[in-house]
Amino acid sequence: MARAEDINKDGPKAHANGVAHTAAQVLVIGAGAAGLSAAGALKKIGLHSTVLEQDPAIGGTWARRYDRLHLHTIRQLSGLPYMPISRRYPRYLARDQYVRYMQHYAKRLGLRVVTGCTVTSVKPGSGTANPTWLVETDHGTWQSDVVVLATGQYRVPRVPDWPGRETFGGQLVHSSDYRNGRSWVGKRALVVGVGNSGAEIATDLADAGASFVGMSIRTPPFLTRRDTLGMPVQLMSFALGYLPRGVADKLARAVMRLAFGDMSGYGINAPGYSPYSDQRVPVIDVGFAKAVKQGRVTIFPDLAGLTPTGVRFKDGREEPFDLVVAATGFSSGLEGLLPLPGLLTDEGYPLYPSGEPTSLPGLYFAGFTHSLRGHLFEANRTSRRLAAHIASYLKSVTD
């Protein structure tokens, strides 16, 4: 892989405005699953791209996640375009196994990935015959005919500005900074937020030997097992996805009741959303429900604020905690990279579907699909459509 330091090893070029730059026909920003998929699909049809990645190595974002992380999607439907994951891997790959697969993918397909290169802005160029894009980085400016933004839906951690945060005497970390529970044996820990990361981190803390683990829940989760009677939930989602959404939700709720029973006695009430009608990914259970039923994870209501020794909940209760893990989600950070009107929602996500043309010629998004079929499956599927659109666009501007 190329390093950022090597970008201009042959000397910078200059475009019409006199700005030093490095040229590429297609620039993909982000070497995660979506970015590598886009580059791989382009390579398959004879279009070479350059991928800019801010981490020093491919898979850095994955490698920094918590130690017990495994895919929730099956091996057969988690591979990138044109290179299935080897059968020597298990049904659900561990974190480090998927990192190795991504790195092998880039090497095997001969993708050009420039690591250690942080993009700071993306804007249209000027002064050229055909539309171009200028991508500013911490190692110079690139000029390209096409830009694919594949920076990810979970790029910027969000931690609420809870009252009392500045006087909290324990440790407050975002879930993206949590690795394992070894440092918290015999300590009291609270996880705020019951998404997939929050549920697994709470279970990990309990398994590691924390003296007390709490979970603060604002919206009751929709729980589902990773496998039901041997069938992966991902395959079940494919089947239910062909049904009317209301019918699919009813069947999914019936499966949840059979799997977990009534959880209200443990503090988890009926789900506050429906996966198919709301298109919201459920919490994939890999031990969380059992830990709750065994009393190793205690459910609390929504957090009202922090205190010098712990937290205060919205029902007025106060509890001491040594650690608070904010599993409170992420933002895309796209508004900082792409300060152009008409492209993003108020929440900072693309207005245009991943893999499809946008209102600005030569600009595309990849990897911003919310799907119950799995992010990796959608990245693979979308990349092929994206590559066809880019090929058609480049043909139109060069003819």
C-alpha positions in Angstrom: 0.0 0.0 0.0 1.2 3.5 -0.7 1.7 5.9 2.2 0.7 9.5 2.3 4.3 10.5 2.4 4.8 8.9 -1.0 1.9 10.7 -2.8 4.0 13.4 -4.4 7.3 11.5 -4.7 7.4 12.3 -8.4 6.8 16.0 -7.7 3.5 17.9 -7.5 1.6 18.9 -10.6 -0.5 22.0 -11.0 -4.0 22.5 -12.2 -5.5 25.6 -13.8 -5.7 27.5 -10.5 -2.0 26.9 -9.8 -2.7 24.6 -6.8 -0.3 21.7 -6.3 -2.1 18.4 -6.6 -1.9 14.8 -7.4 -4.2 13.6 -10.2 -6.5 10.5 -10.3 -9.4 9.6 -12.5 -11.5 8.2 -9.6 -10.9 8.9 -6.0 -12.5 6.8 -3.3 -12.4 8.3 0.2 -12.3 5.7 2.9 -10.8 2.2 2.8 -13.5 0.5 4.8 -15.7 -2.2 3.4 -17.7 0.2 1.2 -14.6 1.9 -0.1 -12.8 -1.3 -0.9 -15.9 -2.7 -2.5 -16.2 0.4 -4.7 -12.5 0.1 -5.7 -12.8 -3.6 -6.4 -15.9 -3.3 -8.5 -14.3 -0.5 -10.5 -11.2 -2.6 -11.0 -13.3 -5.5 -12.3 -14.6 -3.4 -15.2 -11.2 -1.9 -16.0 -11.3 1.4 -14.1 -8.5 2.1 -11.7 -9.1 4.2 -8.6 -7.1 5.5 -5.8 -8.4 5.0 -2.3 -7.5 7.6 0.4 -7.5 6.2 4.0 -6.8 8.2 7.1 -5.6 5.2 9.2 -2.1 4.0 8.9 -3.3 0.5 7.8 -6.4 -0.9 6.1 -9.0 -2.1 8.6 -7.9 0.4 11.3 -11.4 1.3 12.3 -12.3 -2.4 12.8 -9.0 -3.1 14.6 -9.8 -0.5 17.2 -13.2 -1.9 18.1 -13.8 -4.0 21.3 -11.9 -7.3 21.5 -14.9 -9.7 21.5 -16.4 -8.2 18.4 -17.6 -10.7 15.8 -19.7 -10.1 12.6 -23.4 -10.6 13.0 -23.6 -11.5 9.3 -22.6 -14.9 7.9 -19.3 -15.5 6.1 -21.0 -16.2 2.8 -22.8 -12.8 2.8 -20.0 -10.7 4.2 -17.4 -10.8 1.5 -16.4 -7.9 -0.8 -17.0 -8.0 -4.6 -15.3 -10.8 -6.6 -13.5 -12.4 -3.7 -15.6 -14.5 -1.3 -14.3 -15.1 2.3 -12.4 -18.3 2.5 -14.2 -21.3 4.0 -11.4 -21.7 6.5 -13.0 -18.9 8.5 -15.9 -19.6 10.8 -19.6 -18.7 10.1 -19.1 -15.4 12.0 -15.7 -13.9 11.6 -13.9 -12.3 14.6 -12.8 -8.7 14.4 -9.1 -9.5 13.6 -10.1 -12.1 11.0 -12.1 -9.6 9.1 -9.3 -7.1 9.2 -7.0 -9.7 7.7 -9.5 -10.4 5.0 -9.8 -6.7 4.1 -6.1 -6.3 3.8 -5.8 -9.5 1.7 -8.6 -8.3 -0.5 -6.8 -5.0 -1.3 -3.5 -6.9 -2.0 -5.1 -9.7 -4.1 -7.0 -7.3 -6.3 -4.1 -4.9 -6.6 -5.9 -1.9 -5.3 -4.1 1.4 -4.8 -4.7 2.5 -1.2 -2.9 5.5 0.1 -2.9 5.2 3.9 -2.2 7.9 6.5 -4.0 10.4 4.4 -6.7 12.5 6.0 -9.2 14.2 3.8 -10.2 17.7 5.0 -12.6 18.9 2.3 -14.2 17.9 -1.0 -15.2 20.6 -3.5 -15.8 21.2 -7.2 -12.9 22.4 -9.2 -12.9 25.1 -11.8 -11.0 26.3 -14.8 -11.0 23.0 -16.6 -12.9 21.8 -19.7 -14.7 18.9 -17.9 -16.1 18.9 -14.3 -13.4 18.0 -11.8 -13.2 17.7 -8.0 -10.6 18.9 -5.6 -9.9 16.8 -2.6 -7.8 18.5 0.1 -5.9 16.3 2.4 -3.2 16.8 5.1 -0.7 15.8 2.5 -1.7 18.0 -0.4 -4.6 18.4 -2.8 -5.9 15.8 -5.3 -7.7 16.5 -8.5 -10.1 13.9 -9.8 -12.9 13.4 -12.4 -14.9 11.3 -9.9 -15.1 11.2 -6.1 -16.8 8.4 -4.1 -17.4 9.3 -0.5 -17.2 6.1 1.5 -16.2 7.5 4.9 -18.8 5.5 6.8 -22.0 6.0 8.8 -20.1 5.6 12.1 -17.2 8.1 11.7 -17.6 10.6 14.5 -18.4 9.4 18.0 -21.3 11.2 19.8 -21.2 11.7 23.5 -24.2 13.7 24.9 -23.3 16.8 26.9 -24.8 15.4 30.1 -25.2 17.8 33.1 -22.4 17.2 35.6 -20.1 15.7 33.0 -17.2 18.0 34.0 -17.4 17.0 37.7 -17.7 13.3 37.2 -14.9 11.6 39.2 -15.0 8.3 37.3 -14.0 7.5 33.7 -16.3 8.4 30.8 -15.5 6.7 27.5 -17.3 6.3 24.2 -18.0 2.8 23.1 -15.5 3.2 20.2 -12.8 3.6 22.8 -13.7 0.5 24.8 -11.5 -2.5 24.3 -12.3 -5.1 27.1 -13.3 -5.3 30.8 -10.0 -6.4 32.2 -9.3 -3.0 33.8 -12.7 -3.0 35.5 -12.7 -6.2 37.5 -14.3 -5.4 40.8 -15.5 -2.0 39.7 -19.0 -0.6 39.0 -19.7 0.1 35.4 -22.7 1.6 33.5 -23.3 1.4 29.8 -25.6 4.0 28.3 -27.4 3.0 25.1 -28.7 -0.5 24.1 -27.6 -0.8 20.5 -25.5 -3.8 19.4 -22.3 -2.3 20.8 -23.9 -1.3 24.1 -25.4 -4.8 24.7 -22.1 -6.6 23.9 -20.0 -4.2 26.0 -22.3 -4.6 29.0 -22.1 -8.4 28.6 -18.3 -8.2 28.3 -18.0 -6.2 31.5 -20.1 -8.7 33.3 -18.2 -11.7 31.9 -14.9 -9.9 32.8 -15.8 -9.6 36.5 -17.1 -6.1 37.1 -18.7 -6.0 40.5 -21.8 -4.4 39.1 -23.0 -3.7 35.6 -25.8 -1.3 34.7 -27.5 -0.6 31.4 -29.3 2.7 30.9 -32.1 2.4 28.3 -34.1 5.1 26.7 -35.9 3.1 24.0 -36.6 -0.6 24.7 -34.7 -2.7 22.2 -36.0 -5.2 19.7 -34.0 -8.3 20.5 -33.3 -11.1 18.2 -31.0 -14.1 18.4 -28.1 -14.3 15.9 -29.3 -17.8 15.1 -32.8 -19.3 15.7 -33.0 -23.1 15.3 -29.8 -23.0 13.3 -31.0 -20.3 10.9 -29.0 -17.1 10.9 -31.1 -14.0 11.5 -29.6 -12.5 8.4 -31.2 -15.2 6.2 -34.5 -14.7 8.2 -34.4 -11.0 7.4 -34.1 -11.8 3.7 -37.2 -14.0 3.8 -39.2 -11.6 5.9 -38.2 -8.7 3.7 -40.4 -10.1 0.9 -43.5 -9.7 3.1 -45.5 -6.6 3.8 -43.7 -4.7 6.5 -46.5 -5.0 9.1 -46.7 -8.7 8.6 -42.9 -9.1 8.8 -42.9 -7.1 12.1 -45.6 -9.3 13.6 -43.6 -12.5 12.7 -40.4 -11.0 14.1 -42.1 -10.1 17.4 -43.5 -13.6 17.6 -40.0 -15.0 17.2 -38.7 -12.6 19.8 -41.3 -13.7 22.4 -40.5 -17.4 21.7 -36.8 -16.7 22.1 -36.8 -14.4 25.2 -40.2 -14.5 26.8 -41.5 -11.5 28.7 -38.5 -9.3 29.7 -40.5 -6.6 31.4 -39.8 -8.2 34.8 -36.1 -7.5 34.2 -36.7 -3.9 33.1 -36.9 -4.4 29.3 -40.4 -3.5 28.1 -42.0 -4.1 24.7 -39.8 -2.8 21.9 -40.1 0.9 21.2 -39.7 0.4 17.4 -40.4 -2.2 14.7 -37.5 -3.4 12.6 -39.2 -3.6 9.2 -41.7 -0.7 9.4 -39.0 1.6 10.9 -36.1 0.0 9.0 -34.1 -0.1 12.2 -31.6 -2.9 12.9 -32.5 -4.9 16.0 -30.2 -5.8 18.8 -28.5 -9.1 17.9 -28.3 -11.1 21.1 -25.1 -12.9 21.8 -25.4 -13.3 25.6 -27.0 -10.0 26.7 -30.5 -11.3 27.5 -29.1 -14.2 29.5 -26.9 -11.8 31.5 -29.9 -9.6 32.3 -32.0 -12.6 33.4 -29.1 -13.8 35.6 -28.9 -10.5 37.3 -25.4 -9.8 36.0 -26.6 -6.8 34.0 -29.2 -4.5 35.7 -31.5 -2.3 33.6 -31.9 1.4 34.5 -34.0 4.2 32.8 -32.6 7.0 30.7 -29.7 9.0 32.1 -30.4 12.5 33.4 -26.9 13.5 34.2 -23.6 12.7 35.9 -22.6 13.3 39.5 -19.2 13.5 41.2 -19.5 9.9 42.2 -21.8 8.4 39.6 -25.0 9.2 37.7 -28.5 10.4 38.2 -31.3 8.7 36.2 -34.5 10.4 35.0 -36.6 8.6 37.7 -34.5 10.5 40.3 -32.3 7.6 41.4 -28.6 8.1 41.9 -26.0 5.4 41.7 -22.2 5.3 42.1 -20.2 4.2 39.1 -16.5 4.0 38.4 -17.0 3.7 34.6 -19.6 5.1 32.2 -19.5 3.8 28.6 -21.4 6.0 26.2 -22.8 3.7 23.6 -24.6 6.7 22.2 -23.9 6.4 18.5 -22.1 8.3 15.8 -22.5 10.9 13.2 -21.2 10.7 9.7 -19.1 13.9 9.8 -19.9 14.5 6.2 -21.0 18.1 6.8 -17.4 19.0 7.6 -16.0 17.3 4.5 -18.6 18.4 2.0 -19.9 21.9 2.8 -22.2 22.1 -0.2 -26.0 22.6 -0.1 -28.5 20.1 -1.3 -26.5 16.9 -0.6 -27.1 16.0 3.1 -30.0 15.7 5.5 -30.2 17.8 8.6 -28.6 14.8 10.4 -25.7 14.9 8.1 -26.4 11.8 6.0 -26.6 11.7 2.1 -29.9 12.7 0.5 -28.9 10.4 -2.4 -28.9 6.6 -2.3 -25.5 4.9 -2.1 -24.2 3.9 -5.5 -26.5 6.3 -7.4 -25.6 9.6 -9.1 -26.1 12.8 -7.1 -27.1 16.3 -8.2 -23.4 17.1 -8.8 -21.7 15.4 -11.7 -19.0 13.0 -10.7 -19.9 12.8 -7.0 -21.2 9.6 -5.4 -21.8 8.1 -2.0 -21.1 4.5 -0.9 -21.8 2.6 2.3 -24.6 4.8 3.7 -27.3 2.2 3.4 -29.5 1.2 6.4 -30.5 -2.3 5.8 -31.7 -5.4 7.7 -29.8 -7.6 5.2 -26.4 -6.5 6.5 -24.1 -3.6 5.8 -21.4 -5.8 4.2 -23.9 -7.4 1.9 -25.2 -4.1 0.8 -21.7 -2.7 0.3 -21.0 -5.5 -2.1 -24.3 -5.2 -4.0 -24.2 -1.4 -4.2 -20.6 -1.3 -5.5 -21.5 -3.1 -8.7 -24.2 -0.6 -9.5 -21.9 2.3 -8.6 -19.1 1.0 -10.9 -21.6 0.9 -13.8 -22.8 4.5 -13.1 -19.2 5.8 -12.9 -18.2 4.0 -16.2 -21.2 5.6 -18.0 -20.4 9.0 -16.5 -16.7 8.9 -17.5 -17.7 7.8 -21.0 -20.1 10.7 -21.3 -17.5 13.3 -20.3 -14.7 12.0 -22.6 -16.8 11.4 -25.7 
